[in-house]
Amino acid sequence: MRVGGLRGGGIAQAAGRTGAPPPVAAGVSVGRRATFTRRPTEKASPGAAGGSLRPRPSLVPPRPAGRASSSGGAGATAETGFVTFRLQPPAPISSDPAPLALAYASLDGVGRVTAHRLIERFPTLDALRATPREQVGLRLKGAPNVEQTVAALFDDDVFRPALDRAEAEVAALRDKAIRVLAPGGAGWPAGLDALPRADRPLVLYAYGDPGALAGPSLAVLARAPLDGDPFETVQALARRVLTTPPAAESAAESGGAASGGAALIVGAQGGVDLALQKVALGAGARVAVVVEAGLARLRPAMRPGATAAVRAGGVLVSPFPMTHGPFEHDDRERALVQAALGAAVCAVAPPPDSPEDRAAAWAAEARRPLALVGAAPPEAAWTENALRVDGPASFDAVAGLLA
């Protein structure tokens, strides 16, 4: 099985389209975007000044049969290359900040920090268009390539195609049950906002239920191979955290793992990550799997577990585009995102200067509740703020960090 990715293709540019949805002509169904042209040889029809209208279909691929539809109501069924599950109908693209964030980032000379500043200050196209050109430049003061960026934003021959491409990308991914979460939009995990702009993802790609990121959760930073004692201890700890009375009662009241209760935030590198996924599923809890590459690059050994996690109400997430990587240098960002998604963080015998060590140091600096299983890296200052987990007597204290 595989997660479907995007393929290049033609993009239809809708003339005069803004962030608001276009008016609906009689006989045209709502849901799939269409533009209209006038037959020059025909006379105007009643109610249509200047001529009759006929739809010109968008070049965005049509929705395949069996996939999620915005007209399917709450809980519409979505089928993907991974798994079939129930989805809530996503918000209309016109109100979704993800395409705008991707369009900002696609402009020449715009890096991650500048793109974050743009989406924070201009979260909608209307907000951007309502701001005088000079004011846009002032709000980007200090960013590189300000004049070039402002010129691109106000050039419809540059920014409109960029936005059209981004909307088409988000729409195609939605048809594959993959959501693109952006700051200020539905499902965006607030914990990510604690990361510096340079380390914070501009968007998060999510396959499954992003609600798994919304409740109390423990982010477990572990790297295979682990010695036997830390390996067994962290599994026992996870089992205790996920089955403490508040989590168990919440799951029972809400009908099981599909909502409520504590969740685990783990990596996708096999070994201890896969073992922790099994612990969460066995406890009837949800699990969020943070992939160190694009979702389409998920390791084959992790795909069966990922399928089970999504079926149980969990989610796969990645800060990287679908077909990106894997690259070793991206693992640092994966660990930071994983730590930021957790209400509390547990580092498991992290090797010195590893992504897990650095993510734990960030968690301590951000005053995120922090626990340590196994040996601490030599001379690591962050361990002074960590709760040491020496055995079952410490497990309840770790569960209390999620309160």
C-alpha positions, 0 to 999 in steps of 0.5 A: 500500500502507499499514500498517493502523491501529487502529479504535475498537470495543467492548472485552470486559472479562474479569471477574477476569482477572489477568496469568496466563492463565485455566484452560482448560476442556475443549473450548476451544482455547488462543490466543484469549481467552474468558470463561465464563458459567453457564446459570442454569437448568441443574444443575451438571455433573460437575467444574464446581461450580454449573453448566455452562460455556459460552464467551462469545467475546471482542469482540477481532476474530478472527484473519483467515485467512493472518495470523500465529498463535501456533499456527503455530510458529517462522517462521509466515507473516504477511500485511499490507497491506505485505508477506508475510514470516516471523515468529517467534511472539510471546510471550503477551500475559500476559507482555508488558509493552507492554499494561501500559505503555500502560495506565499512560500512558492514565491521567489525569494520567500523563505519559511520565516517570511512566509510565516510573517505573511500568513500571520499578517495577511491570513486571507486574500481579502486581508492582503488586498485591503492593505496598501502596498506600502503598508505590506512592505512595512509589515515585512520590514527586515525580511530579505527581498522585501521589494521583490516579494511585495511586487510579486504579491501585487502582480496578478500575473505572478501571485494569481497563478501561484494561488491557483496552483496551491488551491489545486494542490490542496484540492487534489490532496483532499480527494486523497483524504489528506488535509493540509493544516495551516496556522489559523485554520481548522485542525492546526495544532496550537503547540506548534506555535511555540516553535521559532518561525525558523523551525515551525512548519508552514503547513502540516500534512495530515492523513487521518483524524487531526483530532488526535492532536487536540487532546492531552498527549505524550510525545515520546522521543526515542531512537532505535536501537534502545537497550533492553531496560529503557525499551521495556520501561517506556512501553510500560510507562506509555501503557500506564499513561494511556490507561490512567482513570481520566483517559480511560473514563474519557474514552469510555464516555466518548465511545472508545479510541476514536475520540477523547483520552490521552494520545501518544505522539511517536516517530515513524522509524520502526523499532521503539516507535512501532512498539509504542504504536502497538501499545497505544492500539492495545490500550484503545488510545489514539496515536499520532505518527510524525514522519521524517519525510513526505507522507508518500515516503513512509517506510514500507515497514511502518505502513501496516502500523500506520494503517491500523493507527488511522483506522483506530482514529489516529493520524499520520503527520508530516511537515514536509511535502508529499514526496520529499525525502527522506533526508537525514538532516530533516530528522531534526525538524521531525523531532522538534515537531514531535515534541511541540505536538505533545502536551508533555515530552518524554525523552528515552536515553537520547544520544548526545547531539541527536535530534531527540536530545535537541528536541528535549532541550527545546522542550525544557527551554519552552517550559514543556513538561519533560520526563527522562527514561534511561541515561541522560546525555553527558553535560545536557543542561535540560536534564535538570528540568526533567522528571526522572523515570526510574520505574513504575513508581514514577509512572503516575507522576508522568501521567500527571504532566498531561493534566 
